Amino acid sequence: MDLQGAFHVYDTTLRDGMQQEGLNPTVADKLAIARQLDELGVGFIEGGWPGANPRDTEFFRRAAAELDLKHAKLAAFGATRRAGVKAADDPLIAALRDSGAPVVTLVAKSHDRHVELALRTTLEENLAMIRDTVSHLRENGQTVFLDAEHFFDGYKANRAYALEVLRTAFEAGAEVAALCDTNGGMLPAWVSDVVLDVQRSTGGRIGIHCHNDTGTAVANTLAAVDAGATHVQGTINGYGERTGNADLISVVANLELKLDRRVLPEGLLRDATRIAHGVAEVTNVPPASRQPYVGSSAFAHKAGLHASAIKVDPMLYQHMDPLGVGNDMRLLVSDMAGRASIELKGKELGFDLSENKELATAITNRVKELESRGFSFEAADASFELLLCEMVEGERPAYFEVESWRVITEVQSEGGDATCEATVKLHAGGERFVVVGEGNGPVNALDHALRQAIGQAYPEVAKFELIDFKVRILDQGHGTDAITRVLIETSDGASSWVTVGVGPNIIEASWQALTASVTYGLRKHHKD
């Protein structure tokens, strides 16, 4: 079944989702999220707006070399040409052409007042802008989708013009016209009525793009599908400005598990919990525990009537088997998703736990214990793989033994810059090394000292480079004595990996993540 052709699952996390307050991902973050979205099996990943800002332009440049997408096609987002300028001469259209993306999603005004007041042009010129831009990109060999901005409000204000915008796009070669509830003010019955009318009036393929300002973005999306839409847009975890976009996982889970419509490659929905939590770690936004399907509380039950019934039959108080989305039932033991996610992730990392339930349970219990102390392995594959090595193979890879470490921060004059010096003593390759490293911060100094020391026994460590560092305070009410979780991403030039450390001291947590990072990197190189 050609899911990209029969039904489109279109993810806009990296573009529309990143408009959420507080989100400011790096290019490396966006690449990491794209890989996880591809693992979920979405058909299209909207990577950003090339030409509009340097970060998104760089994303598409790096994506061409670094992303090996197995399921998704990359889409570049952009606007129709400017008024009075040919599409072939517009530099932002050139950026879309040069992005390397096989799909371009064009946003176009479909509300007459927005055309006249925001674009400051005529209704006729807006149609010409759509026609010229779509035709030009199609001639360039790119598939074109149209996002009809403010469509539902425009439809209510001037139905004839809103429909003419869609007809113009279809006639110029647009494959899909996504109706956008840009202000998020619609309700399901209204959406259904409009989609039915649009299909009868245009005959084109209709998509839906909903915001959640009325709390009905997912319901509105499902109503559009019920009315005939075959292209759904949304974001992982419902990210987006104001109250967010339609949560794409809730949309696809409802379609597959409730309406029996296969919209993702078979079996991949079982990775939904792991991926939703993994993306949350990359964005540094705590996962919503009450999020449908994938939240840690989605299948959680307190003691009492529910727990007693669940002992007889878990389905008495659950609307579905949580394994269907890679989640697990909890009796409020921890914040861990459960054995299902561990088995799925273990298989991905080369450890088949399905035939050894006792071991899988032991690993689950160990992860629960660590999570109760603040660890999270959803985005820290490398740390989880080291844990699996320890429990499956009987020992954690040990390439070095740390004797001691310390960090000194010094400011030589009032208002002067602080400098950091780290001393690391360790044993590696049968020798003892004492190394001093300097850096512009304590973690940077420790990183330099650690790699210099180990590098004398293992020269391949010279390739390792710390490329990202995230800190999260876990019990914020405790102020400066709160527990801290640190995620560190390291690269060897060919790939990257993430490790986690937790402790009451940010430097201690960083040290845990640093030593795990080097250990994983050495294991990877020795295994290769």
C-alpha positions in Angstrom: 0.0 0.0 0.0 1.4 3.4 -1.0 0.7 5.4 2.2 2.3 8.5 0.8 -0.1 8.3 -2.1 -3.3 7.0 -0.5 -3.1 9.0 2.7 -0.7 11.7 3.8 0.6 12.0 7.3 2.4 15.3 7.2 4.5 16.4 10.2 5.2 20.1 10.7 7.0 19.9 14.0 10.2 21.4 12.7 8.5 24.4 11.2 5.1 25.2 12.7 5.8 23.4 16.0 9.0 25.4 16.6 6.9 28.6 16.8 6.0 27.5 20.3 7.1 29.9 23.0 10.4 28.8 24.4 11.5 26.5 21.6 14.6 27.5 19.8 16.2 24.3 18.4 19.7 24.1 16.8 20.2 22.6 13.4 21.5 19.5 15.1 18.3 19.3 17.2 16.2 19.5 14.1 18.2 16.8 12.4 17.8 14.6 15.4 14.0 15.2 15.6 13.7 14.5 11.8 15.3 11.1 12.3 12.8 10.2 15.0 9.9 11.4 13.0 11.1 9.1 10.2 11.2 6.2 12.6 7.5 6.8 13.4 6.8 6.4 9.7 5.3 9.8 8.8 5.0 10.4 5.1 6.3 14.0 5.0 8.6 16.0 7.3 8.4 19.8 6.9 11.9 20.9 7.7 11.5 24.7 7.8 11.6 27.8 5.6 14.8 27.9 3.6 15.8 31.4 2.7 13.8 33.0 5.4 16.4 32.4 8.1 20.0 31.0 8.2 19.1 28.1 10.5 16.5 26.6 8.2 18.7 27.1 5.1 21.5 25.3 6.9 19.1 22.5 7.9 18.3 21.7 4.3 22.0 21.8 3.3 22.9 19.4 6.1 19.8 17.2 5.6 20.9 16.4 2.0 24.2 14.9 3.4 23.2 13.7 6.8 19.6 12.4 6.7 18.9 9.0 5.3 15.1 8.9 5.5 13.5 5.5 5.1 9.9 6.5 5.2 9.4 10.2 4.9 10.0 12.8 2.2 11.4 16.2 3.1 9.2 19.2 2.5 10.4 22.8 2.3 7.9 25.5 3.5 7.6 28.9 1.8 5.3 31.6 0.6 4.0 32.4 -2.9 6.0 35.0 -4.8 5.8 38.7 -3.9 3.3 40.9 -5.6 4.6 42.3 -8.9 7.6 39.9 -9.1 7.9 36.8 -11.3 8.3 33.6 -9.4 11.5 32.9 -11.4 13.0 36.1 -10.1 12.0 35.9 -6.4 15.0 35.0 -4.2 12.8 33.2 -1.7 11.3 31.0 -4.4 14.9 30.4 -5.5 15.7 29.1 -2.0 12.8 26.7 -2.3 14.1 25.5 -5.6 17.6 25.1 -4.3 16.6 23.4 -1.0 16.9 19.9 -2.4 13.5 19.1 -1.0 11.3 17.0 -3.3 8.2 18.6 -1.9 7.4 22.3 -1.4 4.5 23.5 0.8 3.4 27.0 -0.2 1.4 29.1 2.2 -1.1 31.4 0.4 -3.7 33.8 1.5 -7.3 32.6 1.1 -9.0 35.2 3.2 -9.9 38.3 1.1 -9.2 40.8 4.0 -5.8 39.3 4.6 -5.0 39.7 0.9 -5.9 43.4 1.0 -4.7 44.3 4.4 -1.7 42.0 5.0 -0.4 41.5 1.5 -1.6 44.9 0.4 -2.4 43.7 -3.0 -5.5 42.9 -5.1 -7.5 39.7 -5.0 -6.6 39.1 -8.7 -2.9 39.6 -8.1 -3.0 37.1 -5.2 -4.4 34.5 -7.5 -1.7 35.3 -10.0 0.9 34.9 -7.3 -0.5 31.4 -6.5 -0.7 30.4 -10.2 2.8 31.6 -11.1 4.5 30.1 -8.0 2.9 26.7 -8.2 3.5 26.4 -11.9 7.1 27.5 -11.6 7.9 25.0 -8.9 6.1 22.2 -10.7 8.2 23.0 -13.8 11.3 22.6 -11.6 10.2 19.0 -10.8 9.0 19.6 -7.3 5.7 18.3 -5.8 3.6 21.3 -4.5 1.2 21.3 -1.6 -0.8 24.5 -0.8 -1.5 25.6 2.8 -4.6 27.8 2.4 -4.0 30.2 5.3 -7.0 31.4 7.4 -9.2 29.3 5.1 -12.1 28.7 7.3 -12.4 32.3 8.4 -11.9 33.3 4.7 -14.6 30.8 3.7 -17.1 32.4 6.1 -16.3 35.9 4.9 -16.1 35.2 1.1 -16.8 31.6 0.1 -16.5 32.3 -3.6 -13.0 33.8 -3.3 -11.7 31.1 -0.9 -12.8 28.4 -3.3 -11.2 30.3 -6.2 -7.9 30.2 -4.4 -8.0 26.4 -4.2 -9.1 26.0 -7.8 -6.3 28.2 -9.0 -3.8 26.1 -7.1 -5.1 22.9 -8.4 -5.2 24.1 -12.0 -1.6 25.2 -11.7 -0.5 21.7 -10.5 -0.8 21.7 -6.7 -1.4 18.1 -5.5 -3.0 19.0 -2.2 -4.7 22.0 -0.7 -4.6 21.9 3.1 -7.4 24.0 4.7 -5.8 25.8 7.6 -7.7 26.8 10.8 -4.9 29.3 11.4 -6.7 31.0 14.3 -7.8 27.7 15.8 -11.4 28.8 16.3 -13.3 26.0 14.5 -15.4 23.1 15.9 -15.7 19.6 14.4 -19.2 20.0 12.8 -18.2 23.3 11.2 -15.0 21.7 9.8 -16.9 18.7 8.4 -19.4 21.0 6.6 -16.7 23.1 5.0 -14.6 20.1 3.8 -17.6 18.5 2.2 -18.5 21.7 0.4 -14.9 22.3 -0.7 -14.6 18.8 -2.2 -17.9 19.0 -4.1 -16.9 22.5 -5.4 -13.3 21.9 -6.4 -12.9 18.2 -6.9 -9.3 18.5 -5.6 -7.5 16.6 -2.9 -8.1 18.2 0.5 -5.9 18.3 3.5 -6.4 19.7 7.0 -4.2 21.8 9.3 -5.7 22.7 12.7 -4.6 24.7 15.7 -5.9 23.9 19.2 -7.3 27.2 20.5 -10.7 25.7 21.1 -9.1 22.4 22.5 -10.5 20.5 19.5 -7.6 20.4 17.0 -7.5 16.6 17.0 -11.3 16.3 16.8 -11.4 18.9 14.0 -8.7 16.9 12.1 -10.7 13.7 12.5 -13.9 15.4 11.3 -12.1 16.6 8.2 -10.9 13.0 7.5 -14.4 11.7 8.0 -15.6 14.3 5.5 -13.0 13.2 2.9 -9.7 14.8 3.7 -6.8 12.5 2.9 -3.9 14.7 4.1 -3.5 15.5 7.8 -1.0 17.9 9.3 0.1 18.1 12.9 3.1 18.2 15.3 4.6 15.8 17.7 3.3 16.5 21.2 1.1 19.2 19.8 3.9 21.8 19.7 3.0 25.1 18.2 2.3 28.7 19.0 -0.4 29.8 21.4 -2.1 26.5 22.5 -0.4 24.4 19.8 -1.2 22.4 16.8 -3.1 19.1 16.4 -1.1 16.4 18.2 -0.1 14.1 15.3 0.3 11.0 17.4 -3.3 11.4 18.8 -4.5 11.9 15.2 -2.8 8.8 13.7 -3.5 6.6 16.8 -7.2 7.5 16.6 -7.2 6.8 12.8 -5.5 3.4 13.1 -6.7 2.1 16.4 -10.2 3.5 16.6 -11.2 3.9 12.9 -9.2 1.0 11.5 -7.5 3.1 8.9 -3.9 2.2 8.3 -2.0 5.5 7.8 1.5 4.5 9.0 3.7 1.6 7.9 2.7 -1.5 9.8 3.9 -1.8 13.3 5.6 1.6 13.6 2.8 3.1 15.8 4.2 0.9 18.6 7.2 3.3 18.7 5.0 6.3 19.4 5.7 6.6 23.1 9.4 6.3 22.8 9.5 8.8 19.9 7.2 11.4 21.6 9.4 11.3 24.8 12.6 11.3 22.7 11.5 14.5 20.9 10.6 16.1 24.2 14.1 15.5 25.5 15.7 17.0 22.4 13.4 20.1 22.7 14.1 20.2 26.4 10.4 20.5 27.1 9.1 18.1 29.8 6.8 15.5 28.3 3.1 16.0 29.3 2.2 13.2 31.6 -1.5 13.4 30.7 -0.9 13.4 27.0 -3.3 10.9 25.3 -1.8 7.6 24.2 1.9 8.4 25.0 1.8 10.2 28.3 3.3 8.5 31.3 -0.2 8.8 32.9 -2.2 7.7 29.9 -2.6 4.2 31.3 -1.8 4.9 34.9 -4.1 3.7 37.7 -4.3 4.4 41.4 -4.9 1.8 44.1 -8.4 0.9 45.0 -11.3 -0.1 42.7 -9.3 0.3 39.5 -6.4 -1.7 40.7 -8.6 -4.5 42.0 -10.4 -4.8 38.7 -7.1 -4.6 36.7 -5.8 -7.7 38.6 -8.8 -9.6 37.1 -8.6 -8.0 33.6 -6.4 -5.0 32.7 -8.9 -4.0 29.9 -11.7 -3.4 32.4 -10.3 0.1 32.9 -8.4 0.8 29.7 -9.7 1.8 26.3 -7.0 -0.1 24.5 -3.9 -2.3 24.9 -1.1 0.3 25.6 1.3 -1.9 23.7 -0.3 -0.6 20.5 1.5 2.7 21.0 4.6 1.4 22.9 3.3 2.5 26.3 2.5 0.3 29.3 0.0 0.2 32.1 1.2 1.6 35.4 0.0 1.4 39.0 1.8 4.7 39.6 5.2 3.0 40.1 7.3 5.5 38.2 7.4 7.8 35.2 8.8 5.1 32.9 6.7 4.1 29.9 7.2 0.4 30.7 8.6 -2.9 29.5 7.1 -2.5 26.0 9.2 0.5 25.2 12.3 -1.1 26.7 11.8 -4.3 24.6 11.2 -2.2 21.5 14.2 0.0 22.1 16.4 -2.9 23.1 15.6 -4.6 19.8 16.5 -1.5 17.9 19.9 -1.4 19.7 20.6 -5.1 18.9 19.4 -6.7 22.2 16.4 -9.1 21.7 14.7 -9.2 25.1 11.5 -10.8 23.9 12.6 -14.4 24.7 13.8 -13.6 28.2 10.9 -12.1 30.2 12.8 -12.3 33.5 15.7 -10.3 32.1 13.3 -7.8 30.5 11.5 -7.4 33.8 14.8 -6.9 35.6 15.9 -4.3 33.1 12.5 -2.6 33.5 12.8 -2.5 37.3 16.3 -1.1 37.0 15.2 1.6 34.7 12.3 2.4 37.0 14.7 2.7 39.9 16.9 5.0 37.9 14.0 7.1 36.6 12.8 7.6 40.2 16.2 9.3 40.8 15.7 11.5 37.7 17.3 9.6 34.8 15.6 9.5 31.5 16.7 7.3 28.6 14.2 8.3 26.0 16.7 10.6 24.2 19.8 9.1 25.7 20.2 6.0 23.5 23.9 5.6 24.3 23.3 5.5 28.1 20.5 3.0 27.6 22.7 0.8 25.5 25.4 0.8 28.2 22.8 -0.2 30.7 21.7 -3.1 28.4 25.3 -4.2 28.1 25.7 -4.2 31.9 22.5 -6.3 32.4 22.5 -8.5 29.3 26.3 -9.2 29.0 27.0 -9.1 32.7 29.3 -6.1 32.7 29.5 -2.5 31.6 32.3 -1.8 29.0 35.3 -0.5 31.0 38.1 1.1 29.0 39.4 3.3 31.9 39.1 3.6 35.7 38.8 7.0 37.2 40.9 7.7 40.3 39.7 11.2 41.0 38.7 14.5 39.3 38.3 18.1 40.4 37.5 21.5 38.9 38.6 24.9 39.9 37.0 28.1 38.7 39.0 31.3 39.1 38.3 35.0 38.6 41.5 37.1 38.9 39.9 40.5 39.1 36.5 42.0 39.9 34.4 41.8 36.8 36.9 39.8 34.9 36.3 36.6 33.0 36.1 33.3 34.9 38.5 30.6 33.8 38.2 26.9 34.7 40.8 24.2 35.2 40.1 20.5 35.6 42.4 17.8 36.8 41.6 14.2 36.0 43.5 11.1 37.3 42.7 7.8 35.7 44.1 4.4 34.6 43.8 3.3 31.0 45.6 0.8 28.9 47.6 -0.3 31.9 49.0 3.1 32.6 48.1 6.0 35.1 47.5 9.4 33.6 47.2 12.8 35.3 46.0 15.5 33.0 45.0 19.1 33.5 42.5 20.7 31.1 41.4 24.2 30.7 38.1 25.5 29.4 35.6 28.4 29.3 33.4 26.5 31.8 33.8 23.6 34.2 32.2 21.0 31.9 34.3 22.2 29.0 37.5 21.9 31.1 36.5 18.4 32.3 35.8 17.3 28.8 39.2 18.5 27.6 41.0 16.8 30.5 39.1 13.5 30.2 39.7 13.2 26.5 43.3 14.2 26.7 43.9 11.5 29.4 42.1 8.7 27.7 43.4 9.7 24.3 46.9 8.7 25.3 45.7 5.1 25.5 43.0 5.3 22.9 43.9 7.8 20.1 40.5 7.5 18.5 39.1 9.7 21.3 40.6 12.6 19.5 37.7 12.4 17.1 35.1 12.8 19.8 33.6 16.3 20.2 30.9 17.5 22.6 28.4 19.2 20.3 25.4 19.8 22.6 24.8 20.2 26.3 21.3 20.4 28.0 20.5 20.9 31.7 17.1 20.4 33.3 16.2 21.1 36.9 14.0 18.2 38.0 12.6 19.4 41.4 12.3 23.1 40.8 10.8 23.9 44.1 14.1 23.1 45.8 16.0 26.0 44.2 19.7 25.7 44.1 19.8 22.3 45.8 17.5 20.7 43.3 18.3 17.5 41.4 19.8 18.2 38.0 19.7 16.1 34.8 22.3 16.6 32.1 22.1 15.4 28.5 25.3 15.5 26.4 25.5 14.9 22.7 28.9 13.8 21.3 30.0 13.3 17.7 32.9 11.4 16.1 32.4 13.2 12.8 30.4 10.3 11.3 27.6 10.0 13.8 26.5 11.3 17.2 25.1 9.9 20.4 23.5 11.2 23.6 24.2 10.2 27.2 22.6 11.3 30.5 23.8 12.1 34.0 21.9 12.9 37.2 22.9 14.3 40.5 22.4 17.1 43.1 25.5 18.8 41.7 25.4 19.9 38.1 29.2 19.2 37.6 28.7 15.7 39.0 25.8 15.0 36.7 27.9 16.4 33.8 30.8 14.1 34.7 28.5 11.1 34.6 27.3 12.0 31.2 30.8 12.7 29.9 32.3 9.4 31.1 29.4 7.5 29.7 29.8 9.4 26.4 33.5 8.4 26.1 32.7 4.8 27.1 30.0 4.5 24.5 32.2 6.1 21.8 35.0 3.6 22.5 32.6 0.7 22.5 31.2 1.8 19.2 34.7 2.2 17.6 35.9 -1.1 18.9 32.7 -2.9 17.8 33.1 -1.4 14.3 
